[in-house]
Amino acid sequence: MTTDTEIKLKGSKALATSLGHIGDERFISLIQRELFDCTKWQRDLWDDQSVEEISRKAMKVRKALDEQNDGTYP
């Protein structure tokens, strides 16, 4: 089972990779600043896409990151 610390570290790394360090801090502050229903947000975020489409996009991003980091990206 993944510990809370591991989840925080992986989440922070994912945000920093995607948004940069300043962007990830802004994202976190935006989440903390307002009432936020993460489950509803995620449900609405990909509402118009199938699981297969989301999976294909995720695999494409993962492949690009693996190539960029010589396969060392967790």
Biopython code that builds the backbone (N, CA, C, O; Angstrom):
import numpy as np
from Bio.PDB.StructureBuilder import StructureBuilder

atoms = [
    (1, "MET", "N", (0.834, -1.185, 0.000)),
    (1, "MET", "CA", (0.000, 0.000, 0.000)),
    (1, "MET", "C", (0.872, 1.239, 0.000)),
    (1, "MET", "O", (1.877, 1.303, 0.708)),
    (2, "THR", "N", (0.489, 2.209, -0.785)),
    (2, "THR", "CA", (1.234, 3.455, -0.878)),
    (2, "THR", "C", (0.943, 4.324, 0.343)),
    (2, "THR", "O", (-0.214, 4.491, 0.728)),
    (3, "THR", "N", (1.986, 4.872, 0.945)),
    (3, "THR", "CA", (1.799, 5.729, 2.119)),
    (3, "THR", "C", (1.360, 7.128, 1.686)),
    (3, "THR", "O", (1.504, 7.504, 0.522)),
    (4, "ASP", "N", (0.826, 7.886, 2.634)),
    (4, "ASP", "CA", (0.423, 9.264, 2.346)),
    (4, "ASP", "C", (1.615, 10.094, 1.870)),
    (4, "ASP", "O", (1.483, 10.920, 0.967)),
    (5, "THR", "N", (2.766, 9.871, 2.477)),
    (5, "THR", "CA", (3.968, 10.610, 2.086)),
    (5, "THR", "C", (4.351, 10.306, 0.646)),
    (5, "THR", "O", (4.698, 11.212, -0.112)),
    (6, "GLU", "N", (4.288, 9.025, 0.264)),
    (6, "GLU", "CA", (4.607, 8.649, -1.120)),
    (6, "GLU", "C", (3.635, 9.286, -2.104)),
    (6, "GLU", "O", (4.038, 9.754, -3.169)),
    (7, "ILE", "N", (2.360, 9.304, -1.747)),
    (7, "ILE", "CA", (1.364, 9.924, -2.623)),
    (7, "ILE", "C", (1.640, 11.413, -2.774)),
    (7, "ILE", "O", (1.559, 11.952, -3.877)),
    (8, "LYS", "N", (1.966, 12.080, -1.667)),
    (8, "LYS", "CA", (2.275, 13.519, -1.742)),
    (8, "LYS", "C", (3.495, 13.773, -2.615)),
    (8, "LYS", "O", (3.504, 14.701, -3.424)),
    (9, "LEU", "N", (4.522, 12.951, -2.451)),
    (9, "LEU", "CA", (5.739, 13.132, -3.244)),
    (9, "LEU", "C", (5.481, 12.892, -4.735)),
    (9, "LEU", "O", (5.927, 13.670, -5.578)),
    (10, "LYS", "N", (4.762, 11.816, -5.054)),
    (10, "LYS", "CA", (4.453, 11.520, -6.451)),
    (10, "LYS", "C", (3.548, 12.588, -7.054)),
    (10, "LYS", "O", (3.733, 12.991, -8.203)),
    (11, "GLY", "N", (2.566, 13.048, -6.273)),
    (11, "GLY", "CA", (1.663, 14.093, -6.751)),
    (11, "GLY", "C", (2.401, 15.389, -7.005)),
    (11, "GLY", "O", (2.175, 16.049, -8.019)),
    (12, "SER", "N", (3.286, 15.757, -6.089)),
    (12, "SER", "CA", (4.073, 16.977, -6.253)),
    (12, "SER", "C", (4.970, 16.883, -7.483)),
    (12, "SER", "O", (5.104, 17.847, -8.237)),
    (13, "LYS", "N", (5.583, 15.714, -7.680)),
    (13, "LYS", "CA", (6.447, 15.519, -8.844)),
    (13, "LYS", "C", (5.636, 15.598, -10.139)),
    (13, "LYS", "O", (6.083, 16.188, -11.123)),
    (14, "ALA", "N", (4.433, 14.996, -10.132)),
    (14, "ALA", "CA", (3.579, 15.035, -11.324)),
    (14, "ALA", "C", (3.158, 16.470, -11.635)),
    (14, "ALA", "O", (3.184, 16.892, -12.791)),
    (15, "LEU", "N", (2.773, 17.212, -10.606)),
    (15, "LEU", "CA", (2.383, 18.606, -10.827)),
    (15, "LEU", "C", (3.568, 19.436, -11.334)),
    (15, "LEU", "O", (3.425, 20.227, -12.266)),
    (16, "ALA", "N", (4.724, 19.251, -10.721)),
    (16, "ALA", "CA", (5.902, 20.014, -11.134)),
    (16, "ALA", "C", (6.289, 19.677, -12.573)),
    (16, "ALA", "O", (6.690, 20.556, -13.335)),
    (17, "THR", "N", (6.168, 18.402, -12.939)),
    (17, "THR", "CA", (6.489, 17.989, -14.304)),
    (17, "THR", "C", (5.518, 18.619, -15.289)),
    (17, "THR", "O", (5.909, 19.066, -16.367)),
    (18, "SER", "N", (4.263, 18.648, -14.909)),
    (18, "SER", "CA", (3.223, 19.151, -15.807)),
    (18, "SER", "C", (3.159, 20.674, -15.840)),
    (18, "SER", "O", (3.026, 21.269, -16.909)),
    (19, "LEU", "N", (3.254, 21.306, -14.669)),
    (19, "LEU", "CA", (3.017, 22.749, -14.565)),
    (19, "LEU", "C", (4.266, 23.563, -14.240)),
    (19, "LEU", "O", (4.239, 24.792, -14.317)),
    (20, "GLY", "N", (5.343, 22.904, -13.884)),
    (20, "GLY", "CA", (6.515, 23.620, -13.392)),
    (20, "GLY", "C", (6.330, 23.884, -11.905)),
    (20, "GLY", "O", (5.220, 23.749, -11.391)),
    (21, "HIS", "N", (7.392, 24.255, -11.209)),
    (21, "HIS", "CA", (7.322, 24.419, -9.757)),
    (21, "HIS", "C", (6.404, 25.570, -9.350)),
    (21, "HIS", "O", (5.678, 25.454, -8.363)),
    (22, "ILE", "N", (6.424, 26.651, -10.074)),
    (22, "ILE", "CA", (5.554, 27.778, -9.738)),
    (22, "ILE", "C", (4.104, 27.420, -10.023)),
    (22, "ILE", "O", (3.218, 27.734, -9.228)),
    (23, "GLY", "N", (3.855, 26.765, -11.153)),
    (23, "GLY", "CA", (2.501, 26.362, -11.501)),
    (23, "GLY", "C", (1.919, 25.370, -10.520)),
    (23, "GLY", "O", (0.735, 25.443, -10.193)),
    (24, "ASP", "N", (2.745, 24.431, -10.038)),
    (24, "ASP", "CA", (2.203, 23.455, -9.083)),
    (24, "ASP", "C", (1.855, 24.118, -7.761)),
    (24, "ASP", "O", (0.868, 23.739, -7.131)),
    (25, "GLU", "N", (2.624, 25.081, -7.331)),
    (25, "GLU", "CA", (2.302, 25.808, -6.102)),
    (25, "GLU", "C", (1.034, 26.632, -6.279)),
    (25, "GLU", "O", (0.211, 26.716, -5.367)),
    (26, "ARG", "N", (0.878, 27.237, -7.442)),
    (26, "ARG", "CA", (-0.360, 27.990, -7.707)),
    (26, "ARG", "C", (-1.569, 27.062, -7.693)),
    (26, "ARG", "O", (-2.609, 27.403, -7.129)),
    (27, "PHE", "N", (-1.435, 25.886, -8.312)),
    (27, "PHE", "CA", (-2.522, 24.917, -8.334)),
    (27, "PHE", "C", (-2.930, 24.536, -6.914)),
    (27, "PHE", "O", (-4.116, 24.542, -6.584)),
    (28, "ILE", "N", (-1.968, 24.211, -6.088)),
    (28, "ILE", "CA", (-2.261, 23.812, -4.709)),
    (28, "ILE", "C", (-2.920, 24.953, -3.951)),
    (28, "ILE", "O", (-3.875, 24.727, -3.208)),
    (29, "SER", "N", (-2.429, 26.175, -4.125)),
    (29, "SER", "CA", (-3.037, 27.303, -3.415)),
    (29, "SER", "C", (-4.461, 27.567, -3.903)),
    (29, "SER", "O", (-5.320, 27.960, -3.113)),
    (30, "LEU", "N", (-4.720, 27.356, -5.188)),
    (30, "LEU", "CA", (-6.078, 27.520, -5.704)),
    (30, "LEU", "C", (-7.019, 26.485, -5.100)),
    (30, "LEU", "O", (-8.159, 26.804, -4.763)),
    (31, "ILE", "N", (-6.555, 25.265, -4.964)),
    (31, "ILE", "CA", (-7.358, 24.193, -4.387)),
    (31, "ILE", "C", (-7.664, 24.492, -2.924)),
    (31, "ILE", "O", (-8.789, 24.280, -2.469)),
    (32, "GLN", "N", (-6.684, 24.977, -2.194)),
    (32, "GLN", "CA", (-6.861, 25.235, -0.773)),
    (32, "GLN", "C", (-7.702, 26.482, -0.512)),
    (32, "GLN", "O", (-8.341, 26.586, 0.535)),
    (33, "ARG", "N", (-7.709, 27.406, -1.426)),
    (33, "ARG", "CA", (-8.361, 28.704, -1.236)),
    (33, "ARG", "C", (-9.882, 28.619, -1.318)),
    (33, "ARG", "O", (-10.574, 29.402, -0.667)),
    (34, "GLU", "N", (-10.403, 27.709, -2.085)),
    (34, "GLU", "CA", (-11.839, 27.664, -2.306)),
    (34, "GLU", "C", (-12.423, 26.316, -1.912)),
    (34, "GLU", "O", (-11.707, 25.319, -1.820)),
    (35, "LEU", "N", (-13.723, 26.297, -1.682)),
    (35, "LEU", "CA", (-14.392, 25.026, -1.452)),
    (35, "LEU", "C", (-14.270, 24.224, -2.734)),
    (35, "LEU", "O", (-14.584, 24.717, -3.817)),
    (36, "PHE", "N", (-13.824, 23.012, -2.610)),
    (36, "PHE", "CA", (-13.457, 22.250, -3.795)),
    (36, "PHE", "C", (-13.855, 20.802, -3.632)),
    (36, "PHE", "O", (-13.443, 20.148, -2.675)),
    (37, "ASP", "N", (-14.645, 20.299, -4.549)),
    (37, "ASP", "CA", (-15.043, 18.900, -4.556)),
    (37, "ASP", "C", (-14.222, 18.192, -5.636)),
    (37, "ASP", "O", (-14.568, 18.225, -6.817)),
    (38, "CYS", "N", (-13.137, 17.556, -5.215)),
    (38, "CYS", "CA", (-12.197, 16.930, -6.152)),
    (38, "CYS", "C", (-12.869, 15.845, -6.984)),
    (38, "CYS", "O", (-12.578, 15.702, -8.171)),
    (39, "THR", "N", (-13.762, 15.084, -6.370)),
    (39, "THR", "CA", (-14.437, 14.009, -7.099)),
    (39, "THR", "C", (-15.293, 14.579, -8.218)),
    (39, "THR", "O", (-15.254, 14.075, -9.340)),
    (40, "LYS", "N", (-16.066, 15.619, -7.932)),
    (40, "LYS", "CA", (-16.908, 16.248, -8.953)),
    (40, "LYS", "C", (-16.032, 16.877, -10.038)),
    (40, "LYS", "O", (-16.331, 16.771, -11.228)),
    (41, "TRP", "N", (-14.955, 17.529, -9.616)),
    (41, "TRP", "CA", (-14.056, 18.176, -10.574)),
    (41, "TRP", "C", (-13.492, 17.151, -11.550)),
    (41, "TRP", "O", (-13.486, 17.387, -12.758)),
    (42, "GLN", "N", (-13.018, 16.018, -11.041)),
    (42, "GLN", "CA", (-12.457, 15.001, -11.920)),
    (42, "GLN", "C", (-13.526, 14.377, -12.807)),
    (42, "GLN", "O", (-13.272, 14.076, -13.973)),
    (43, "ARG", "N", (-14.719, 14.183, -12.259)),
    (43, "ARG", "CA", (-15.811, 13.619, -13.049)),
    (43, "ARG", "C", (-16.151, 14.544, -14.217)),
    (43, "ARG", "O", (-16.364, 14.087, -15.340)),
    (44, "ASP", "N", (-16.198, 15.843, -13.943)),
    (44, "ASP", "CA", (-16.530, 16.824, -14.975)),
    (44, "ASP", "C", (-15.366, 17.082, -15.934)),
    (44, "ASP", "O", (-15.581, 17.435, -17.094)),
    (45, "LEU", "N", (-14.146, 16.906, -15.454)),
    (45, "LEU", "CA", (-12.954, 17.220, -16.236)),
    (45, "LEU", "C", (-12.881, 16.410, -17.522)),
    (45, "LEU", "O", (-12.525, 16.941, -18.574)),
    (46, "TRP", "N", (-13.216, 15.130, -17.442)),
    (46, "TRP", "CA", (-13.116, 14.253, -18.607)),
    (46, "TRP", "C", (-14.486, 13.746, -19.048)),
    (46, "TRP", "O", (-14.601, 12.664, -19.623)),
    (47, "ASP", "N", (-15.506, 14.524, -18.779)),
    (47, "ASP", "CA", (-16.881, 14.116, -19.047)),
    (47, "ASP", "C", (-17.122, 13.746, -20.507)),
    (47, "ASP", "O", (-17.914, 12.847, -20.792)),
    (48, "ASP", "N", (-16.458, 14.417, -21.423)),
    (48, "ASP", "CA", (-16.713, 14.184, -22.847)),
    (48, "ASP", "C", (-15.760, 13.169, -23.481)),
    (48, "ASP", "O", (-15.737, 13.025, -24.704)),
    (49, "GLN", "N", (-14.968, 12.459, -22.656)),
    (49, "GLN", "CA", (-14.002, 11.507, -23.189)),
    (49, "GLN", "C", (-14.251, 10.113, -22.610)),
    (49, "GLN", "O", (-14.633, 9.968, -21.449)),
    (50, "SER", "N", (-14.030, 9.107, -23.428)),
    (50, "SER", "CA", (-14.182, 7.730, -22.954)),
    (50, "SER", "C", (-12.940, 7.311, -22.166)),
    (50, "SER", "O", (-11.900, 7.969, -22.218)),
    (51, "VAL", "N", (-13.072, 6.221, -21.448)),
    (51, "VAL", "CA", (-11.939, 5.665, -20.703)),
    (51, "VAL", "C", (-10.804, 5.322, -21.668)),
    (51, "VAL", "O", (-9.632, 5.528, -21.352)),
    (52, "GLU", "N", (-11.152, 4.805, -22.832)),
    (52, "GLU", "CA", (-10.140, 4.444, -23.820)),
    (52, "GLU", "C", (-9.370, 5.677, -24.298)),
    (52, "GLU", "O", (-8.150, 5.625, -24.459)),
    (53, "GLU", "N", (-10.079, 6.785, -24.526)),
    (53, "GLU", "CA", (-9.409, 8.016, -24.966)),
    (53, "GLU", "C", (-8.464, 8.543, -23.895)),
    (53, "GLU", "O", (-7.338, 8.944, -24.190)),
    (54, "ILE", "N", (-8.927, 8.538, -22.662)),
    (54, "ILE", "CA", (-8.096, 9.012, -21.550)),
    (54, "ILE", "C", (-6.878, 8.112, -21.406)),
    (54, "ILE", "O", (-5.766, 8.599, -21.199)),
    (55, "SER", "N", (-7.079, 6.809, -21.514)),
    (55, "SER", "CA", (-5.976, 5.853, -21.405)),
    (55, "SER", "C", (-4.945, 6.065, -22.510)),
    (55, "SER", "O", (-3.742, 6.063, -22.247)),
    (56, "ARG", "N", (-5.416, 6.248, -23.753)),
    (56, "ARG", "CA", (-4.489, 6.491, -24.868)),
    (56, "ARG", "C", (-3.651, 7.748, -24.624)),
    (56, "ARG", "O", (-2.444, 7.759, -24.865)),
    (57, "LYS", "N", (-4.305, 8.800, -24.146)),
    (57, "LYS", "CA", (-3.582, 10.051, -23.867)),
    (57, "LYS", "C", (-2.557, 9.844, -22.753)),
    (57, "LYS", "O", (-1.432, 10.334, -22.839)),
    (58, "ALA", "N", (-2.949, 9.120, -21.712)),
    (58, "ALA", "CA", (-2.032, 8.858, -20.597)),
    (58, "ALA", "C", (-0.824, 8.048, -21.052)),
    (58, "ALA", "O", (0.307, 8.328, -20.655)),
    (59, "MET", "N", (-1.072, 7.039, -21.888)),
    (59, "MET", "CA", (0.039, 6.225, -22.395)),
    (59, "MET", "C", (0.971, 7.053, -23.279)),
    (59, "MET", "O", (2.186, 6.856, -23.257)),
    (60, "LYS", "N", (0.405, 7.975, -24.053)),
    (60, "LYS", "CA", (1.217, 8.841, -24.915)),
    (60, "LYS", "C", (2.113, 9.747, -24.063)),
    (60, "LYS", "O", (3.293, 9.925, -24.365)),
    (61, "VAL", "N", (1.541, 10.315, -22.997)),
    (61, "VAL", "CA", (2.329, 11.177, -22.107)),
    (61, "VAL", "C", (3.420, 10.356, -21.421)),
    (61, "VAL", "O", (4.566, 10.795, -21.322)),
    (62, "ARG", "N", (3.059, 9.168, -20.952)),
    (62, "ARG", "CA", (4.031, 8.312, -20.273)),
    (62, "ARG", "C", (5.188, 7.944, -21.212)),
    (62, "ARG", "O", (6.351, 7.969, -20.809)),
    (63, "LYS", "N", (4.860, 7.604, -22.463)),
    (63, "LYS", "CA", (5.892, 7.250, -23.432)),
    (63, "LYS", "C", (6.826, 8.436, -23.677)),
    (63, "LYS", "O", (8.044, 8.271, -23.744)),
    (64, "ALA", "N", (6.249, 9.628, -23.810)),
    (64, "ALA", "CA", (7.065, 10.826, -24.031)),
    (64, "ALA", "C", (7.972, 11.091, -22.833)),
    (64, "ALA", "O", (9.136, 11.453, -23.005)),
    (65, "LEU", "N", (7.447, 10.914, -21.625)),
    (65, "LEU", "CA", (8.261, 11.117, -20.428)),
    (65, "LEU", "C", (9.358, 10.071, -20.328)),
    (65, "LEU", "O", (10.486, 10.392, -19.955)),
    (66, "ASP", "N", (9.045, 8.829, -20.655)),
    (66, "ASP", "CA", (10.065, 7.777, -20.649)),
    (66, "ASP", "C", (11.187, 8.096, -21.632)),
    (66, "ASP", "O", (12.363, 7.924, -21.313)),
    (67, "GLU", "N", (10.825, 8.559, -22.818)),
    (67, "GLU", "CA", (11.829, 8.906, -23.823)),
    (67, "GLU", "C", (12.653, 10.109, -23.374)),
    (67, "GLU", "O", (13.866, 10.154, -23.575)),
    (68, "GLN", "N", (11.988, 11.066, -22.771)),
    (68, "GLN", "CA", (12.660, 12.280, -22.298)),
    (68, "GLN", "C", (13.630, 11.974, -21.148)),
    (68, "GLN", "O", (14.682, 12.603, -21.028)),
    (69, "ASN", "N", (13.262, 11.002, -20.308)),
    (69, "ASN", "CA", (14.059, 10.692, -19.118)),
    (69, "ASN", "C", (14.785, 9.364, -19.232)),
    (69, "ASN", "O", (15.143, 8.770, -18.215)),
    (70, "ASP", "N", (15.006, 8.892, -20.438)),
    (70, "ASP", "CA", (15.712, 7.625, -20.675)),
    (70, "ASP", "C", (15.112, 6.471, -19.891)),
    (70, "ASP", "O", (15.836, 5.592, -19.422)),
    (71, "GLY", "N", (13.780, 6.467, -19.746)),
    (71, "GLY", "CA", (13.105, 5.369, -19.055)),
    (71, "GLY", "C", (13.213, 5.402, -17.564)),
    (71, "GLY", "O", (12.839, 4.428, -16.911)),
    (72, "THR", "N", (13.718, 6.498, -16.974)),
    (72, "THR", "CA", (13.902, 6.544, -15.523)),
    (72, "THR", "C", (12.744, 7.194, -14.809)),
    (72, "THR", "O", (12.770, 7.288, -13.582)),
    (73, "TYR", "N", (11.715, 7.655, -15.528)),
    (73, "TYR", "CA", (10.555, 8.265, -14.884)),
    (73, "TYR", "C", (9.750, 7.182, -14.190)),
    (73, "TYR", "O", (9.454, 6.153, -14.798)),
    (74, "PRO", "N", (9.384, 7.391, -12.910)),
    (74, "PRO", "CA", (8.679, 6.334, -12.157)),
    (74, "PRO", "C", (7.315, 6.023, -12.720)),
    (74, "PRO", "O", (6.611, 5.161, -12.193)),
]
sb = StructureBuilder()
sb.init_structure("model")
sb.init_model(0)
sb.init_chain("A")
sb.init_seg("    ")
for serial, (resi, resn, name, xyz) in enumerate(atoms, 1):
    if name == "N":
        sb.init_residue(resn, " ", resi, " ")
    sb.init_atom(name, np.array(xyz, "f"), 0.0, 1.0, " ", f" {name:<3s}", serial, name[0])
structure = sb.get_structure()
